[in-house]
Amino acid sequence: MKDNLTFAVIGAGYWGKKVTKEYLELAKIRPDIELSMVCDLDPENLRYCSERLGVPKENLFEDYHEVLGSRDVDAVHICTPTDTHHPICKQALIAGKHVLLEKPMAMTAKQAWELVGLADHNKLILQVGHIFRFNNALRAVRNLIARDYLGELYYLKLEWTTLSPSPMNRDIIFDLGPHPIDILNFLLNKWPVRVSCKAEAYRRKSLEELAYFMLEYDTKLMAHVELSWLQPGKKREVIIVGSERAATVDCLSQSVNIHENADGDKFPLQLTRNNTILDEVGHFAEGISINKNEHNSGSIGARNVAILERLRSSLEKNRTINVNM
């Protein structure tokens, strides 16, 4: 491994711009980190990166093959549309690049597991962009659960809602669904054994804009997820109810309130809000340096896609589906 690590961002749309900004910030903190290339098909996105973020024009490219063909690039962060994740990531891994791939990592679990196998075969880091694993509020609650502070867990409720235009060619199950599914695995360190889904499109003929998930685990523990692009206000909330206490997490403000079940009193946890994207790309760099990543690995991302497939199958078959992971 050479002394410095050189990164490239492929896809400079809404999320890619945010990611690019944080690699530039990371490079200020760590002199061994460099963002050498940013790639996007849209010249306007590249112009933004140059004029607003300060990326040198000679580091901007429209063809991602130039990124993958560069011997100077050690790793790529792929922020392109979901249906391009598998082919671009596969090419990157074949080219010997470490990859941070945004969620969901592929359109099917079969494609996702192919990427996992390819990364393992080539001894490369494949990390998936499950950004909420780096949220300090969720990290704090995860520690409380591990210590049994909330008691026996009864159920969890996650609300991921906002009022926004429905993204073109994307349904809410695969677009927003990866976040709550991953948060549940992060908090509980387990996968559901049965899932069911109800969903509907309202402002268009197809591609769901509202969805409800029910996930059952190996005990009486259950989780309910609500996803919506139709509800005013933006909410990213997790509620965990246990036999001793309950916790309410606002993932946007990174705040946690603990509720004492006996008398209904509540109190906030004292937390410091963190920059989740900066922490994620820093973790990616560290994983490459030590050749290890167990926090948000490709296998976690592939299992996430498998759960999404089971949920869609439940919707289509109108019944609860067993999960065999």
C-alpha positions in Angstrom: 0.0 0.0 0.0 1.4 3.4 -1.0 1.7 6.1 1.6 -1.2 8.2 0.4 -4.7 7.3 -0.8 -6.3 8.8 -3.8 -10.1 8.9 -4.2 -12.5 9.6 -7.0 -16.3 10.4 -6.9 -18.4 8.9 -9.7 -21.7 10.8 -9.9 -21.9 14.4 -8.8 -25.7 14.9 -8.5 -27.5 15.9 -5.3 -25.7 13.3 -3.1 -22.4 13.2 -5.0 -21.9 17.0 -4.4 -22.2 16.4 -0.7 -19.8 13.5 -0.8 -17.3 15.5 -2.9 -17.4 18.3 -0.3 -16.6 15.9 2.5 -13.6 14.2 0.7 -12.2 17.7 0.3 -12.7 18.3 4.0 -11.1 15.0 4.8 -8.1 15.9 2.7 -7.7 19.0 4.9 -7.6 16.8 8.0 -5.5 14.0 6.7 -2.6 14.9 4.4 -2.4 11.3 3.2 -5.9 11.7 1.5 -6.5 13.2 -1.9 -9.6 13.6 -4.1 -8.1 13.5 -7.6 -11.1 13.0 -9.9 -14.8 13.8 -10.0 -17.0 12.4 -12.7 -20.5 13.1 -14.0 -22.3 13.1 -17.3 -23.9 16.5 -16.6 -21.5 19.5 -17.3 -23.6 21.6 -14.9 -22.8 19.2 -12.0 -19.1 19.4 -12.9 -19.3 23.2 -13.1 -20.8 23.3 -9.6 -17.9 21.1 -8.3 -15.4 23.5 -9.8 -17.0 26.9 -9.0 -18.7 26.1 -5.6 -16.5 23.3 -4.2 -13.1 24.3 -5.7 -12.3 21.1 -7.5 -9.7 21.9 -10.2 -11.1 21.8 -13.7 -8.4 19.3 -14.8 -9.8 16.9 -12.2 -13.3 16.9 -13.7 -14.4 14.2 -16.1 -17.6 13.1 -17.9 -16.6 9.5 -18.7 -16.2 7.3 -15.6 -14.0 4.9 -17.6 -11.2 7.5 -17.4 -11.5 7.2 -13.6 -11.3 3.4 -13.6 -8.4 3.5 -16.1 -6.3 5.8 -13.9 -3.5 4.1 -12.1 -3.4 7.0 -9.6 -6.9 6.3 -8.2 -7.0 3.8 -5.3 -10.7 4.0 -4.5 -14.0 5.2 -5.9 -17.2 6.4 -4.3 -20.1 5.6 -6.6 -23.1 8.0 -6.3 -24.9 7.2 -9.6 -28.5 6.1 -10.1 -29.3 2.7 -8.5 -29.7 0.8 -11.8 -26.1 1.7 -12.7 -24.6 0.6 -9.3 -23.9 -3.0 -10.3 -22.2 -2.5 -13.7 -20.1 0.5 -12.5 -19.1 -1.2 -9.3 -18.3 -4.5 -11.0 -16.0 -2.6 -13.5 -14.4 -0.7 -10.6 -13.6 -3.9 -8.7 -12.2 -5.6 -11.8 -10.0 -2.5 -12.3 -8.6 -3.0 -8.8 -10.4 -0.1 -7.1 -11.8 -0.2 -3.5 -15.4 0.9 -3.6 -17.9 2.8 -1.4 -21.2 2.1 -3.2 -24.3 4.1 -2.3 -27.5 2.3 -1.2 -29.1 0.1 -2.4 -26.0 -1.5 -3.7 -27.9 -3.3 -6.6 -31.3 -3.9 -8.0 -31.2 -7.6 -7.0 -29.6 -9.6 -4.2 -28.0 -11.8 -6.8 -26.2 -8.8 -8.3 -25.2 -7.6 -4.8 -23.7 -10.9 -3.8 -21.8 -11.0 -7.1 -20.1 -7.7 -6.1 -19.3 -9.1 -2.6 -17.7 -12.2 -4.1 -15.7 -10.1 -6.6 -14.4 -7.8 -3.9 -13.4 -10.7 -1.7 -11.7 -12.5 -4.6 -9.7 -9.3 -5.5 -9.0 -8.6 -1.8 -10.6 -5.1 -2.1 -12.8 -3.2 0.4 -16.4 -2.9 -0.7 -18.3 -0.6 1.6 -22.0 0.3 1.3 -23.3 3.8 2.0 -25.6 3.1 4.9 -25.0 6.6 6.3 -27.1 6.3 9.5 -24.6 3.8 10.9 -22.5 6.9 11.5 -25.2 8.9 13.3 -24.2 9.6 16.9 -27.8 9.4 18.2 -28.3 5.9 16.7 -24.8 4.9 17.9 -25.8 5.9 21.5 -29.1 4.0 21.4 -27.3 1.0 20.0 -25.0 1.0 23.0 -28.1 1.3 25.4 -29.7 -1.7 23.7 -26.5 -3.7 24.0 -26.4 -2.9 27.7 -30.1 -4.0 28.2 -30.8 -0.5 29.5 -34.2 -0.5 27.8 -35.0 -3.9 29.2 -36.5 -6.6 27.0 -37.3 -5.1 23.6 -41.0 -5.1 22.7 -41.1 -3.3 19.3 -39.6 -0.6 17.2 -41.4 2.0 15.0 -39.6 3.9 12.3 -41.1 6.8 10.4 -39.3 8.0 7.2 -41.7 10.6 5.7 -41.6 13.9 3.8 -43.6 15.8 1.2 -41.6 15.8 -2.0 -41.9 15.0 -5.7 -41.6 11.3 -6.4 -38.3 10.6 -8.0 -38.5 9.5 -11.6 -38.2 5.8 -12.2 -37.9 5.0 -8.5 -40.2 3.4 -6.0 -40.1 4.2 -2.3 -39.4 0.6 -1.2 -36.0 0.5 -2.8 -35.3 4.3 -2.6 -36.0 5.0 1.1 -36.5 1.5 2.4 -32.7 0.6 2.7 -32.3 3.2 5.5 -34.8 1.8 8.1 -33.9 -1.8 7.2 -30.3 -1.1 7.8 -31.0 0.9 11.0 -32.9 -2.0 12.4 -30.0 -4.4 11.7 -27.5 -1.9 13.2 -29.5 -1.5 16.4 -30.5 -5.1 16.9 -27.6 -7.0 15.2 -30.1 -9.4 13.7 -32.2 -9.8 10.6 -36.0 -10.4 10.5 -37.4 -13.9 10.0 -40.7 -12.8 8.4 -41.7 -9.6 6.6 -44.8 -8.1 5.1 -45.4 -5.0 3.0 -48.3 -2.9 1.9 -47.7 0.0 -0.5 -49.4 2.2 -3.0 -48.9 4.9 -5.7 -51.2 7.9 -5.6 -49.8 10.7 -7.9 -48.8 8.3 -10.6 -50.0 5.0 -12.0 -47.2 2.8 -10.7 -44.0 3.0 -8.5 -45.1 3.2 -4.9 -45.0 6.5 -3.0 -46.2 5.2 0.3 -45.2 1.9 2.0 -45.7 0.1 5.3 -43.4 -2.7 6.4 -43.9 -5.1 9.2 -40.8 -7.1 10.3 -40.9 -10.0 12.7 -37.8 -11.3 14.5 -37.0 -14.6 16.2 -38.9 -13.7 19.4 -42.0 -11.5 20.0 -40.0 -8.5 18.8 -41.5 -6.7 15.9 -40.7 -3.5 13.9 -43.0 -1.3 11.9 -41.8 1.0 9.2 -43.7 3.9 7.5 -42.3 5.4 4.3 -44.0 8.3 2.5 -43.3 11.0 -0.1 -46.7 12.5 0.6 -46.7 13.6 4.2 -45.9 17.3 5.0 -42.8 17.9 7.0 -39.6 15.8 7.0 -39.4 13.1 9.7 -36.7 10.6 10.3 -37.7 9.1 13.7 -37.0 5.8 15.5 -38.9 4.7 18.6 -37.7 1.7 20.6 -40.0 0.4 23.3 -38.7 -1.9 26.0 -39.9 -3.4 29.3 -38.0 -0.9 31.4 -37.7 2.2 29.2 -38.4 3.6 25.8 -36.3 5.8 23.5 -37.2 8.3 20.8 -34.5 9.2 18.3 -34.7 12.1 15.9 -32.1 11.1 13.3 -32.1 14.6 11.7 -31.3 16.6 14.9 -29.4 13.6 16.3 -31.3 13.8 19.6 -32.5 11.1 21.9 -35.2 11.2 24.6 -35.4 8.4 27.2 -38.9 7.7 28.6 -39.2 6.1 32.0 -42.2 3.7 31.7 -43.2 3.8 35.3 -44.2 7.5 35.5 -43.9 8.8 32.0 -41.0 11.1 32.7 -38.5 11.7 30.0 -35.0 13.2 29.7 -32.6 13.8 26.9 -29.3 12.2 26.4 -26.4 14.5 26.2 -24.9 14.0 22.7 -22.6 15.7 20.3 -24.0 15.9 16.8 -21.5 14.6 14.2 -20.9 15.0 10.4 -22.1 11.6 9.3 -20.8 11.8 5.7 -17.3 12.9 6.8 -17.2 10.1 9.3 -18.3 7.6 6.7 -15.7 8.6 4.1 -13.1 8.7 6.9 -14.1 5.2 7.8 -13.8 4.1 4.2 -10.2 5.5 4.1 -9.3 3.8 7.4 -10.8 0.5 6.2 -8.6 0.6 3.1 -5.5 1.4 5.3 -6.1 -1.6 7.6 -7.7 -3.8 4.9 -10.8 -4.4 7.0 -14.3 -3.2 7.2 -17.0 -4.9 9.3 -19.1 -1.8 10.0 -20.9 -1.4 6.7 -19.5 -4.2 4.5 -20.8 -5.4 1.2 -22.3 -8.4 2.8 -24.5 -6.2 5.0 -25.6 -4.3 1.9 -26.4 -7.5 0.0 -28.6 -8.8 2.9 -30.3 -5.4 2.9 -31.2 -5.8 -0.7 -32.4 -9.4 0.0 -34.8 -8.0 2.6 -36.1 -5.4 0.1 -36.7 -8.2 -2.4 -38.7 -10.1 0.2 -40.8 -7.0 1.0 -41.6 -6.5 -2.7 -42.5 -10.2 -3.0 -44.8 -9.8 0.0 -46.5 -6.8 -1.7 -47.0 -8.7 -4.9 -48.2 -11.9 -3.3 -50.3 -10.1 -0.6 -49.0 -12.2 2.2 -46.2 -12.5 4.8 -42.9 -13.8 3.5 -40.4 -16.0 5.4 -36.8 -14.7 5.2 -34.0 -17.3 4.8 -30.8 -15.4 5.2 
